[in-house]
Amino acid sequence: MSDPLVPPLDADDHVEGPAGAPLELVMFGDFQCPFCTAAQPILRRVRDRLGLELRFAFRQFPLRSLHPDAERAAQASEAAAAQGAFWPMHDALYGLRGRLGIDDVVAASARIGLDAGRMRAELEAGTHAAAVQADVESGIASGVTGTPTFFTGGIRHTGGFDAQSLTAGLESR
């Protein structure tokens, strides 16, 4: 049996979809990871296909030793969440395709209508580092060793991350 998601989703998670949805997909991701970036259109297909049947969540897992800007990007998404815009920033960060210097990230936040000055100040202060670390610790406790890692129905998905494999993993739980 695969590893369970520890802890289960709760009110602190970044979730799209209804709370009572019968299917649950969680991604541990790194905004600088090319495989996570490649997974985005696949996830969009899965999410569009399953619609209101799916609850999708994202947890941070920056691979700090491999991706030097991943921590900044993770904190930027948390800073955006504090401004009510996690998902638009999530999409904007993946849209940068790994170009995640502070000026790139702050400019992306401005393009989606966030307070760029606040974004820069919170990044420089490390305001959201603890939130990122909490997700990293969740990933470690859940057996995550790389990105992307998916959980379907609260259990680590061990198949591929193509749309068919993810959908089959969701529907088998």
Protein Blocks (a to p, Z undefined) as FASTA:
>chain_A
ZZdddddddfkbccedjfklcbdcdddddfklmklmmmmmmmmmmmmmnmmmbccddddd
ddfklmmmlmmmmmmmmmmmmnopmmmmmmmmmmnnopacfklmmmmmmmnopafklmmm
mmmnommmmmmmmmmmmmmmnopabdcdddeehiacfbdcbfklmmmmmmmZZ
